[in-house]
Amino acid sequence: MTKIVTVAGTKGGVGKTTTAVCLALEAEARGINVLLVDVDPQGSASTWVPAISKYLGDVLTAAEIKAAGGGHDLVLVDSPPGGASQALAAIEVADIVVAVTGLGPGEIA
């Protein structure tokens, strides 16, 4: 059964894509059949690791995200910031949501 993990957050620039890519690459290194689904219209995740990703920036439904991940053990979803329909669909379909809220420890001056 495919497990879906969505990396989400309301703010842009907090590390959602970096987190999703790192999790996907680590899963692949551990021998897990992983797909990184990029539903952020910016498309960075699918540009950074095209070998294990699929760009679905215009996806609007959870069913479309789920269908894209068929045949994989793990699907990691990189979502856009805010309340975009892609973000809401990615959260709806997820078994787990990783909420990224900021970069690193402490404050950035």
Jmol script that loads the backbone (N, CA, C; Angstrom):
load data "model"
ATOM      1  N   MET A   1       0.836  -1.178   0.000  1.00  0.00           N
ATOM      2  CA  MET A   1       0.000   0.000   0.000  1.00  0.00           C
ATOM      3  C   MET A   1       0.886   1.250   0.000  1.00  0.00           C
ATOM      4  N   THR A   2       0.596   2.162  -0.878  1.00  0.00           N
ATOM      5  CA  THR A   2       1.357   3.398  -1.000  1.00  0.00           C
ATOM      6  C   THR A   2       1.083   4.329   0.177  1.00  0.00           C
ATOM      7  N   LYS A   3       2.145   4.851   0.770  1.00  0.00           N
ATOM      8  CA  LYS A   3       2.027   5.869   1.818  1.00  0.00           C
ATOM      9  C   LYS A   3       2.341   7.221   1.191  1.00  0.00           C
ATOM     10  N   ILE A   4       1.559   8.218   1.536  1.00  0.00           N
ATOM     11  CA  ILE A   4       1.735   9.556   0.974  1.00  0.00           C
ATOM     12  C   ILE A   4       2.072  10.525   2.095  1.00  0.00           C
ATOM     13  N   VAL A   5       3.191  11.225   1.915  1.00  0.00           N
ATOM     14  CA  VAL A   5       3.639  12.241   2.862  1.00  0.00           C
ATOM     15  C   VAL A   5       3.673  13.567   2.122  1.00  0.00           C
ATOM     16  N   THR A   6       2.938  14.537   2.612  1.00  0.00           N
ATOM     17  CA  THR A   6       2.912  15.871   2.014  1.00  0.00           C
ATOM     18  C   THR A   6       3.722  16.823   2.869  1.00  0.00           C
ATOM     19  N   VAL A   7       4.595  17.576   2.208  1.00  0.00           N
ATOM     20  CA  VAL A   7       5.351  18.634   2.864  1.00  0.00           C
ATOM     21  C   VAL A   7       4.625  19.938   2.548  1.00  0.00           C
ATOM     22  N   ALA A   8       4.131  20.602   3.593  1.00  0.00           N
ATOM     23  CA  ALA A   8       3.261  21.764   3.391  1.00  0.00           C
ATOM     24  C   ALA A   8       3.609  22.884   4.352  1.00  0.00           C
ATOM     25  N   GLY A   9       3.080  24.044   4.045  1.00  0.00           N
ATOM     26  CA  GLY A   9       3.235  25.208   4.907  1.00  0.00           C
ATOM     27  C   GLY A   9       2.609  26.405   4.239  1.00  0.00           C
ATOM     28  N   THR A  10       2.207  27.375   5.043  1.00  0.00           N
ATOM     29  CA  THR A  10       1.514  28.520   4.476  1.00  0.00           C
ATOM     30  C   THR A  10       2.458  29.573   3.910  1.00  0.00           C
ATOM     31  N   LYS A  11       3.699  29.577   4.345  1.00  0.00           N
ATOM     32  CA  LYS A  11       4.653  30.596   3.920  1.00  0.00           C
ATOM     33  C   LYS A  11       5.597  30.049   2.854  1.00  0.00           C
ATOM     34  N   GLY A  12       5.960  30.874   1.922  1.00  0.00           N
ATOM     35  CA  GLY A  12       6.967  30.505   0.938  1.00  0.00           C
ATOM     36  C   GLY A  12       8.360  30.728   1.487  1.00  0.00           C
ATOM     37  N   GLY A  13       9.338  29.999   0.953  1.00  0.00           N
ATOM     38  CA  GLY A  13      10.731  30.224   1.321  1.00  0.00           C
ATOM     39  C   GLY A  13      11.164  29.668   2.653  1.00  0.00           C
ATOM     40  N   VAL A  14      10.412  28.728   3.207  1.00  0.00           N
ATOM     41  CA  VAL A  14      10.772  28.185   4.518  1.00  0.00           C
ATOM     42  C   VAL A  14      11.452  26.819   4.447  1.00  0.00           C
ATOM     43  N   GLY A  15      11.605  26.277   3.243  1.00  0.00           N
ATOM     44  CA  GLY A  15      12.314  25.008   3.101  1.00  0.00           C
ATOM     45  C   GLY A  15      11.445  23.813   2.774  1.00  0.00           C
ATOM     46  N   LYS A  16      10.238  24.031   2.286  1.00  0.00           N
ATOM     47  CA  LYS A  16       9.360  22.898   1.948  1.00  0.00           C
ATOM     48  C   LYS A  16       9.966  22.024   0.856  1.00  0.00           C
ATOM     49  N   THR A  17      10.412  22.647  -0.218  1.00  0.00           N
ATOM     50  CA  THR A  17      10.973  21.884  -1.334  1.00  0.00           C
ATOM     51  C   THR A  17      12.249  21.183  -0.921  1.00  0.00           C
ATOM     52  N   THR A  18      13.114  21.863  -0.201  1.00  0.00           N
ATOM     53  CA  THR A  18      14.358  21.248   0.266  1.00  0.00           C
ATOM     54  C   THR A  18      14.059  20.049   1.156  1.00  0.00           C
ATOM     55  N   THR A  19      13.087  20.185   2.033  1.00  0.00           N
ATOM     56  CA  THR A  19      12.704  19.082   2.918  1.00  0.00           C
ATOM     57  C   THR A  19      12.169  17.905   2.112  1.00  0.00           C
ATOM     58  N   ALA A  20      11.269  18.166   1.170  1.00  0.00           N
ATOM     59  CA  ALA A  20      10.693  17.093   0.354  1.00  0.00           C
ATOM     60  C   ALA A  20      11.765  16.375  -0.459  1.00  0.00           C
ATOM     61  N   VAL A  21      12.667  17.130  -1.062  1.00  0.00           N
ATOM     62  CA  VAL A  21      13.737  16.537  -1.870  1.00  0.00           C
ATOM     63  C   VAL A  21      14.663  15.694  -1.001  1.00  0.00           C
ATOM     64  N   CYS A  22      15.064  16.219   0.145  1.00  0.00           N
ATOM     65  CA  CYS A  22      15.962  15.457   1.029  1.00  0.00           C
ATOM     66  C   CYS A  22      15.309  14.174   1.524  1.00  0.00           C
ATOM     67  N   LEU A  23      14.040  14.234   1.890  1.00  0.00           N
ATOM     68  CA  LEU A  23      13.335  13.020   2.327  1.00  0.00           C
ATOM     69  C   LEU A  23      13.241  11.996   1.195  1.00  0.00           C
ATOM     70  N   ALA A  24      12.960  12.468  -0.010  1.00  0.00           N
ATOM     71  CA  ALA A  24      12.856  11.560  -1.163  1.00  0.00           C
ATOM     72  C   ALA A  24      14.195  10.908  -1.476  1.00  0.00           C
ATOM     73  N   LEU A  25      15.260  11.678  -1.465  1.00  0.00           N
ATOM     74  CA  LEU A  25      16.579  11.123  -1.754  1.00  0.00           C
ATOM     75  C   LEU A  25      17.027  10.137  -0.684  1.00  0.00           C
ATOM     76  N   GLU A  26      16.707  10.422   0.569  1.00  0.00           N
ATOM     77  CA  GLU A  26      17.051   9.494   1.650  1.00  0.00           C
ATOM     78  C   GLU A  26      16.255   8.195   1.525  1.00  0.00           C
ATOM     79  N   ALA A  27      14.983   8.306   1.191  1.00  0.00           N
ATOM     80  CA  ALA A  27      14.167   7.099   0.994  1.00  0.00           C
ATOM     81  C   ALA A  27      14.737   6.261  -0.147  1.00  0.00           C
ATOM     82  N   GLU A  28      15.093   6.919  -1.245  1.00  0.00           N
ATOM     83  CA  GLU A  28      15.675   6.200  -2.383  1.00  0.00           C
ATOM     84  C   GLU A  28      16.981   5.515  -1.983  1.00  0.00           C
ATOM     85  N   ALA A  29      17.827   6.203  -1.209  1.00  0.00           N
ATOM     86  CA  ALA A  29      19.097   5.631  -0.763  1.00  0.00           C
ATOM     87  C   ALA A  29      18.888   4.398   0.121  1.00  0.00           C
ATOM     88  N   ARG A  30      17.746   4.339   0.789  1.00  0.00           N
ATOM     89  CA  ARG A  30      17.428   3.198   1.652  1.00  0.00           C
ATOM     90  C   ARG A  30      16.700   2.081   0.895  1.00  0.00           C
ATOM     91  N   GLY A  31      16.582   2.250  -0.411  1.00  0.00           N
ATOM     92  CA  GLY A  31      15.979   1.205  -1.231  1.00  0.00           C
ATOM     93  C   GLY A  31      14.462   1.248  -1.305  1.00  0.00           C
ATOM     94  N   ILE A  32      13.871   2.327  -0.883  1.00  0.00           N
ATOM     95  CA  ILE A  32      12.416   2.480  -0.937  1.00  0.00           C
ATOM     96  C   ILE A  32      12.021   2.968  -2.327  1.00  0.00           C
ATOM     97  N   ASN A  33      10.997   2.374  -2.891  1.00  0.00           N
ATOM     98  CA  ASN A  33      10.478   2.773  -4.197  1.00  0.00           C
ATOM     99  C   ASN A  33       9.682   4.061  -3.997  1.00  0.00           C
ATOM    100  N   VAL A  34      10.323   5.202  -4.269  1.00  0.00           N
ATOM    101  CA  VAL A  34       9.767   6.512  -3.927  1.00  0.00           C
ATOM    102  C   VAL A  34       9.512   7.345  -5.183  1.00  0.00           C
ATOM    103  N   LEU A  35       8.470   8.163  -5.098  1.00  0.00           N
ATOM    104  CA  LEU A  35       8.188   9.155  -6.129  1.00  0.00           C
ATOM    105  C   LEU A  35       7.979  10.491  -5.438  1.00  0.00           C
ATOM    106  N   LEU A  36       8.650  11.520  -5.935  1.00  0.00           N
ATOM    107  CA  LEU A  36       8.454  12.874  -5.451  1.00  0.00           C
ATOM    108  C   LEU A  36       7.487  13.561  -6.401  1.00  0.00           C
ATOM    109  N   VAL A  37       6.307  13.879  -5.900  1.00  0.00           N
ATOM    110  CA  VAL A  37       5.291  14.540  -6.715  1.00  0.00           C
ATOM    111  C   VAL A  37       5.346  16.028  -6.419  1.00  0.00           C
ATOM    112  N   ASP A  38       5.583  16.812  -7.447  1.00  0.00           N
ATOM    113  CA  ASP A  38       5.735  18.248  -7.334  1.00  0.00           C
ATOM    114  C   ASP A  38       4.447  18.917  -7.801  1.00  0.00           C
ATOM    115  N   VAL A  39       3.654  19.423  -6.849  1.00  0.00           N
ATOM    116  CA  VAL A  39       2.419  20.115  -7.213  1.00  0.00           C
ATOM    117  C   VAL A  39       2.539  21.628  -7.019  1.00  0.00           C
ATOM    118  N   ASP A  40       3.752  22.090  -6.820  1.00  0.00           N
ATOM    119  CA  ASP A  40       4.007  23.524  -6.726  1.00  0.00           C
ATOM    120  C   ASP A  40       4.201  24.066  -8.139  1.00  0.00           C
ATOM    121  N   PRO A  41       3.402  25.027  -8.568  1.00  0.00           N
ATOM    122  CA  PRO A  41       3.554  25.570  -9.919  1.00  0.00           C
ATOM    123  C   PRO A  41       4.960  26.074 -10.235  1.00  0.00           C
ATOM    124  N   GLN A  42       5.745  26.405  -9.203  1.00  0.00           N
ATOM    125  CA  GLN A  42       7.126  26.842  -9.422  1.00  0.00           C
ATOM    126  C   GLN A  42       7.971  25.701  -9.992  1.00  0.00           C
ATOM    127  N   GLY A  43       7.677  24.454  -9.615  1.00  0.00           N
ATOM    128  CA  GLY A  43       8.323  23.282 -10.205  1.00  0.00           C
ATOM    129  C   GLY A  43       9.752  23.003  -9.800  1.00  0.00           C
ATOM    130  N   SER A  44      10.216  23.527  -8.698  1.00  0.00           N
ATOM    131  CA  SER A  44      11.616  23.342  -8.307  1.00  0.00           C
ATOM    132  C   SER A  44      11.976  21.896  -7.992  1.00  0.00           C
ATOM    133  N   ALA A  45      11.134  21.191  -7.245  1.00  0.00           N
ATOM    134  CA  ALA A  45      11.469  19.821  -6.846  1.00  0.00           C
ATOM    135  C   ALA A  45      11.688  18.920  -8.053  1.00  0.00           C
ATOM    136  N   SER A  46      10.831  19.034  -9.041  1.00  0.00           N
ATOM    137  CA  SER A  46      10.969  18.174 -10.225  1.00  0.00           C
ATOM    138  C   SER A  46      12.161  18.588 -11.080  1.00  0.00           C
ATOM    139  N   THR A  47      12.600  19.818 -10.964  1.00  0.00           N
ATOM    140  CA  THR A  47      13.801  20.272 -11.673  1.00  0.00           C
ATOM    141  C   THR A  47      15.057  19.778 -10.966  1.00  0.00           C
ATOM    142  N   TRP A  48      15.025  19.767  -9.640  1.00  0.00           N
ATOM    143  CA  TRP A  48      16.200  19.379  -8.864  1.00  0.00           C
ATOM    144  C   TRP A  48      16.485  17.891  -8.952  1.00  0.00           C
ATOM    145  N   VAL A  49      15.453  17.045  -8.949  1.00  0.00           N
ATOM    146  CA  VAL A  49      15.660  15.584  -8.983  1.00  0.00           C
ATOM    147  C   VAL A  49      14.711  14.942  -9.993  1.00  0.00           C
ATOM    148  N   PRO A  50      14.930  15.187 -11.275  1.00  0.00           N
ATOM    149  CA  PRO A  50      13.995  14.686 -12.287  1.00  0.00           C
ATOM    150  C   PRO A  50      13.894  13.161 -12.353  1.00  0.00           C
ATOM    151  N   ALA A  51      14.926  12.459 -11.922  1.00  0.00           N
ATOM    152  CA  ALA A  51      14.920  10.993 -12.026  1.00  0.00           C
ATOM    153  C   ALA A  51      13.885  10.336 -11.125  1.00  0.00           C
ATOM    154  N   ILE A  52      13.533  10.985 -10.026  1.00  0.00           N
ATOM    155  CA  ILE A  52      12.580  10.361  -9.095  1.00  0.00           C
ATOM    156  C   ILE A  52      11.344  11.226  -8.876  1.00  0.00           C
ATOM    157  N   SER A  53      11.115  12.199  -9.760  1.00  0.00           N
ATOM    158  CA  SER A  53       9.995  13.097  -9.525  1.00  0.00           C
ATOM    159  C   SER A  53       9.072  13.190 -10.728  1.00  0.00           C
ATOM    160  N   LYS A  54       7.893  13.719 -10.434  1.00  0.00           N
ATOM    161  CA  LYS A  54       6.887  13.949 -11.459  1.00  0.00           C
ATOM    162  C   LYS A  54       6.255  15.301 -11.180  1.00  0.00           C
ATOM    163  N   TYR A  55       6.225  16.159 -12.206  1.00  0.00           N
ATOM    164  CA  TYR A  55       5.643  17.493 -12.047  1.00  0.00           C
ATOM    165  C   TYR A  55       4.152  17.443 -12.332  1.00  0.00           C
ATOM    166  N   LEU A  56       3.370  17.898 -11.362  1.00  0.00           N
ATOM    167  CA  LEU A  56       1.917  17.982 -11.508  1.00  0.00           C
ATOM    168  C   LEU A  56       1.444  19.341 -11.018  1.00  0.00           C
ATOM    169  N   GLY A  57       2.118  20.391 -11.448  1.00  0.00           N
ATOM    170  CA  GLY A  57       1.832  21.729 -10.956  1.00  0.00           C
ATOM    171  C   GLY A  57       0.425  22.221 -11.204  1.00  0.00           C
ATOM    172  N   ASP A  58      -0.260  21.624 -12.172  1.00  0.00           N
ATOM    173  CA  ASP A  58      -1.622  22.072 -12.461  1.00  0.00           C
ATOM    174  C   ASP A  58      -2.687  21.134 -11.890  1.00  0.00           C
ATOM    175  N   VAL A  59      -2.258  20.205 -11.033  1.00  0.00           N
ATOM    176  CA  VAL A  59      -3.191  19.263 -10.411  1.00  0.00           C
ATOM    177  C   VAL A  59      -4.125  19.994  -9.458  1.00  0.00           C
ATOM    178  N   LEU A  60      -5.378  19.592  -9.469  1.00  0.00           N
ATOM    179  CA  LEU A  60      -6.348  20.244  -8.607  1.00  0.00           C
ATOM    180  C   LEU A  60      -7.030  19.307  -7.624  1.00  0.00           C
ATOM    181  N   THR A  61      -6.833  18.000  -7.745  1.00  0.00           N
ATOM    182  CA  THR A  61      -7.554  17.084  -6.864  1.00  0.00           C
ATOM    183  C   THR A  61      -6.634  16.085  -6.181  1.00  0.00           C
ATOM    184  N   ALA A  62      -7.088  15.638  -5.015  1.00  0.00           N
ATOM    185  CA  ALA A  62      -6.366  14.617  -4.278  1.00  0.00           C
ATOM    186  C   ALA A  62      -6.304  13.312  -5.070  1.00  0.00           C
ATOM    187  N   ALA A  63      -7.375  12.993  -5.794  1.00  0.00           N
ATOM    188  CA  ALA A  63      -7.403  11.751  -6.585  1.00  0.00           C
ATOM    189  C   ALA A  63      -6.321  11.748  -7.651  1.00  0.00           C
ATOM    190  N   GLU A  64      -6.054  12.901  -8.260  1.00  0.00           N
ATOM    191  CA  GLU A  64      -4.999  12.980  -9.274  1.00  0.00           C
ATOM    192  C   GLU A  64      -3.615  12.753  -8.666  1.00  0.00           C
ATOM    193  N   ILE A  65      -3.409  13.283  -7.485  1.00  0.00           N
ATOM    194  CA  ILE A  65      -2.133  13.077  -6.797  1.00  0.00           C
ATOM    195  C   ILE A  65      -1.969  11.605  -6.446  1.00  0.00           C
ATOM    196  N   LYS A  66      -3.019  11.008  -5.898  1.00  0.00           N
ATOM    197  CA  LYS A  66      -2.968   9.592  -5.519  1.00  0.00           C
ATOM    198  C   LYS A  66      -2.707   8.710  -6.737  1.00  0.00           C
ATOM    199  N   ALA A  67      -3.363   8.987  -7.839  1.00  0.00           N
ATOM    200  CA  ALA A  67      -3.184   8.197  -9.055  1.00  0.00           C
ATOM    201  C   ALA A  67      -1.752   8.301  -9.582  1.00  0.00           C
ATOM    202  N   ALA A  68      -1.145   9.463  -9.460  1.00  0.00           N
ATOM    203  CA  ALA A  68       0.225   9.654  -9.947  1.00  0.00           C
ATOM    204  C   ALA A  68       1.220   8.790  -9.192  1.00  0.00           C
ATOM    205  N   GLY A  69       0.931   8.507  -7.939  1.00  0.00           N
ATOM    206  CA  GLY A  69       1.855   7.740  -7.109  1.00  0.00           C
ATOM    207  C   GLY A  69       1.666   6.245  -7.149  1.00  0.00           C
ATOM    208  N   GLY A  70       0.717   5.774  -7.927  1.00  0.00           N
ATOM    209  CA  GLY A  70       0.468   4.338  -8.008  1.00  0.00           C
ATOM    210  C   GLY A  70       1.720   3.564  -8.378  1.00  0.00           C
ATOM    211  N   GLY A  71       1.918   2.434  -7.732  1.00  0.00           N
ATOM    212  CA  GLY A  71       3.075   1.602  -8.018  1.00  0.00           C
ATOM    213  C   GLY A  71       4.306   1.935  -7.191  1.00  0.00           C
ATOM    214  N   HIS A  72       4.231   2.947  -6.347  1.00  0.00           N
ATOM    215  CA  HIS A  72       5.350   3.309  -5.488  1.00  0.00           C
ATOM    216  C   HIS A  72       5.006   2.987  -4.038  1.00  0.00           C
ATOM    217  N   ASP A  73       6.033   2.695  -3.251  1.00  0.00           N
ATOM    218  CA  ASP A  73       5.819   2.430  -1.833  1.00  0.00           C
ATOM    219  C   ASP A  73       5.591   3.722  -1.054  1.00  0.00           C
ATOM    220  N   LEU A  74       6.284   4.781  -1.494  1.00  0.00           N
ATOM    221  CA  LEU A  74       6.219   6.058  -0.804  1.00  0.00           C
ATOM    222  C   LEU A  74       6.092   7.175  -1.829  1.00  0.00           C
ATOM    223  N   VAL A  75       5.161   8.077  -1.581  1.00  0.00           N
ATOM    224  CA  VAL A  75       5.010   9.272  -2.401  1.00  0.00           C
ATOM    225  C   VAL A  75       5.212  10.469  -1.483  1.00  0.00           C
ATOM    226  N   LEU A  76       6.176  11.314  -1.841  1.00  0.00           N
ATOM    227  CA  LEU A  76       6.397  12.568  -1.133  1.00  0.00           C
ATOM    228  C   LEU A  76       5.867  13.679  -2.013  1.00  0.00           C
ATOM    229  N   VAL A  77       5.056  14.558  -1.446  1.00  0.00           N
ATOM    230  CA  VAL A  77       4.436  15.624  -2.214  1.00  0.00           C
ATOM    231  C   VAL A  77       4.993  16.966  -1.759  1.00  0.00           C
ATOM    232  N   ASP A  78       5.577  17.703  -2.702  1.00  0.00           N
ATOM    233  CA  ASP A  78       6.028  19.065  -2.447  1.00  0.00           C
ATOM    234  C   ASP A  78       4.905  19.993  -2.862  1.00  0.00           C
ATOM    235  N   SER A  79       4.366  20.748  -1.905  1.00  0.00           N
ATOM    236  CA  SER A  79       3.200  21.584  -2.187  1.00  0.00           C
ATOM    237  C   SER A  79       3.572  23.062  -2.191  1.00  0.00           C
ATOM    238  N   PRO A  80       2.745  23.873  -2.850  1.00  0.00           N
ATOM    239  CA  PRO A  80       2.992  25.316  -2.855  1.00  0.00           C
ATOM    240  C   PRO A  80       2.579  25.933  -1.521  1.00  0.00           C
ATOM    241  N   PRO A  81       3.029  27.156  -1.267  1.00  0.00           N
ATOM    242  CA  PRO A  81       2.627  27.809  -0.016  1.00  0.00           C
ATOM    243  C   PRO A  81       1.170  28.251  -0.046  1.00  0.00           C
ATOM    244  N   GLY A  82       0.657  28.486   1.141  1.00  0.00           N
ATOM    245  CA  GLY A  82      -0.675  29.068   1.269  1.00  0.00           C
ATOM    246  C   GLY A  82      -1.803  28.102   1.045  1.00  0.00           C
ATOM    247  N   GLY A  83      -2.938  28.662   0.660  1.00  0.00           N
ATOM    248  CA  GLY A  83      -4.156  27.885   0.497  1.00  0.00           C
ATOM    249  C   GLY A  83      -4.466  27.554  -0.944  1.00  0.00           C
ATOM    250  N   ALA A  84      -3.449  27.458  -1.787  1.00  0.00           N
ATOM    251  CA  ALA A  84      -3.673  27.098  -3.186  1.00  0.00           C
ATOM    252  C   ALA A  84      -4.377  25.750  -3.271  1.00  0.00           C
ATOM    253  N   SER A  85      -5.162  25.562  -4.317  1.00  0.00           N
ATOM    254  CA  SER A  85      -5.914  24.313  -4.454  1.00  0.00           C
ATOM    255  C   SER A  85      -4.980  23.103  -4.478  1.00  0.00           C
ATOM    256  N   GLN A  86      -3.782  23.252  -5.049  1.00  0.00           N
ATOM    257  CA  GLN A  86      -2.819  22.143  -5.067  1.00  0.00           C
ATOM    258  C   GLN A  86      -2.398  21.785  -3.639  1.00  0.00           C
ATOM    259  N   ALA A  87      -2.166  22.786  -2.809  1.00  0.00           N
ATOM    260  CA  ALA A  87      -1.761  22.536  -1.427  1.00  0.00           C
ATOM    261  C   ALA A  87      -2.873  21.834  -0.658  1.00  0.00           C
ATOM    262  N   LEU A  88      -4.079  22.289  -0.835  1.00  0.00           N
ATOM    263  CA  LEU A  88      -5.207  21.670  -0.134  1.00  0.00           C
ATOM    264  C   LEU A  88      -5.430  20.233  -0.585  1.00  0.00           C
ATOM    265  N   ALA A  89      -5.303  19.962  -1.881  1.00  0.00           N
ATOM    266  CA  ALA A  89      -5.443  18.597  -2.389  1.00  0.00           C
ATOM    267  C   ALA A  89      -4.332  17.704  -1.845  1.00  0.00           C
ATOM    268  N   ALA A  90      -3.111  18.238  -1.771  1.00  0.00           N
ATOM    269  CA  ALA A  90      -1.975  17.459  -1.265  1.00  0.00           C
ATOM    270  C   ALA A  90      -2.142  17.117   0.208  1.00  0.00           C
ATOM    271  N   ILE A  91      -2.697  18.035   0.971  1.00  0.00           N
ATOM    272  CA  ILE A  91      -2.953  17.770   2.385  1.00  0.00           C
ATOM    273  C   ILE A  91      -4.084  16.751   2.540  1.00  0.00           C
ATOM    274  N   GLU A  92      -5.104  16.886   1.731  1.00  0.00           N
ATOM    275  CA  GLU A  92      -6.251  15.962   1.798  1.00  0.00           C
ATOM    276  C   GLU A  92      -5.848  14.515   1.542  1.00  0.00           C
ATOM    277  N   VAL A  93      -4.954  14.284   0.601  1.00  0.00           N
ATOM    278  CA  VAL A  93      -4.584  12.920   0.207  1.00  0.00           C
ATOM    279  C   VAL A  93      -3.522  12.304   1.124  1.00  0.00           C
ATOM    280  N   ALA A  94      -2.882  13.104   1.943  1.00  0.00           N
ATOM    281  CA  ALA A  94      -1.734  12.649   2.728  1.00  0.00           C
ATOM    282  C   ALA A  94      -2.101  11.721   3.884  1.00  0.00           C
ATOM    283  N   ASP A  95      -1.218  10.740   4.089  1.00  0.00           N
ATOM    284  CA  ASP A  95      -1.271   9.938   5.308  1.00  0.00           C
ATOM    285  C   ASP A  95      -0.594  10.697   6.442  1.00  0.00           C
ATOM    286  N   ILE A  96       0.446  11.458   6.071  1.00  0.00           N
ATOM    287  CA  ILE A  96       1.201  12.277   7.022  1.00  0.00           C
ATOM    288  C   ILE A  96       1.455  13.630   6.370  1.00  0.00           C
ATOM    289  N   VAL A  97       1.318  14.704   7.150  1.00  0.00           N
ATOM    290  CA  VAL A  97       1.667  16.039   6.673  1.00  0.00           C
ATOM    291  C   VAL A  97       2.833  16.544   7.521  1.00  0.00           C
ATOM    292  N   VAL A  98       3.910  16.926   6.845  1.00  0.00           N
ATOM    293  CA  VAL A  98       5.057  17.540   7.501  1.00  0.00           C
ATOM    294  C   VAL A  98       4.898  19.048   7.297  1.00  0.00           C
ATOM    295  N   ALA A  99       4.680  19.776   8.387  1.00  0.00           N
ATOM    296  CA  ALA A  99       4.473  21.214   8.305  1.00  0.00           C
ATOM    297  C   ALA A  99       5.798  21.940   8.539  1.00  0.00           C
ATOM    298  N   VAL A 100       6.312  22.529   7.487  1.00  0.00           N
ATOM    299  CA  VAL A 100       7.569  23.274   7.573  1.00  0.00           C
ATOM    300  C   VAL A 100       7.214  24.725   7.864  1.00  0.00           C
ATOM    301  N   THR A 101       7.782  25.257   8.958  1.00  0.00           N
ATOM    302  CA  THR A 101       7.398  26.601   9.365  1.00  0.00           C
ATOM    303  C   THR A 101       8.544  27.596   9.367  1.00  0.00           C
ATOM    304  N   GLY A 102       9.773  27.148   9.229  1.00  0.00           N
ATOM    305  CA  GLY A 102      10.894  28.074   9.229  1.00  0.00           C
ATOM    306  C   GLY A 102      12.204  27.371   8.983  1.00  0.00           C
ATOM    307  N   LEU A 103      13.216  28.162   8.701  1.00  0.00           N
ATOM    308  CA  LEU A 103      14.548  27.648   8.437  1.00  0.00           C
ATOM    309  C   LEU A 103      15.379  27.615   9.706  1.00  0.00           C
ATOM    310  N   GLY A 104      16.038  26.508   9.970  1.00  0.00           N
ATOM    311  CA  GLY A 104      17.055  26.405  11.009  1.00  0.00           C
ATOM    312  C   GLY A 104      16.646  26.856  12.394  1.00  0.00           C
ATOM    313  N   PRO A 105      17.563  26.648  13.338  1.00  0.00           N
ATOM    314  CA  PRO A 105      17.304  27.062  14.727  1.00  0.00           C
ATOM    315  C   PRO A 105      17.508  28.557  14.900  1.00  0.00           C
ATOM    316  N   GLY A 106      16.775  29.138  15.820  1.00  0.00           N
ATOM    317  CA  GLY A 106      16.974  30.533  16.169  1.00  0.00           C
ATOM    318  C   GLY A 106      16.438  31.521  15.159  1.00  0.00           C
ATOM    319  N   GLU A 107      16.805  32.747  15.373  1.00  0.00           N
ATOM    320  CA  GLU A 107      16.328  33.826  14.513  1.00  0.00           C
ATOM    321  C   GLU A 107      17.319  34.135  13.412  1.00  0.00           C
ATOM    322  N   ILE A 108      16.806  34.639  12.321  1.00  0.00           N
ATOM    323  CA  ILE A 108      17.652  35.135  11.240  1.00  0.00           C
ATOM    324  C   ILE A 108      17.616  36.653  11.334  1.00  0.00           C
ATOM    325  N   ALA A 109      18.752  37.252  11.530  1.00  0.00           N
ATOM    326  CA  ALA A 109      18.820  38.716  11.714  1.00  0.00           C
ATOM    327  C   ALA A 109      18.651  39.457  10.403  1.00  0.00           C
TER     328      ALA A 109
END
end "model"
wireframe off; spacefill off
backbone 0.3
color backbone group
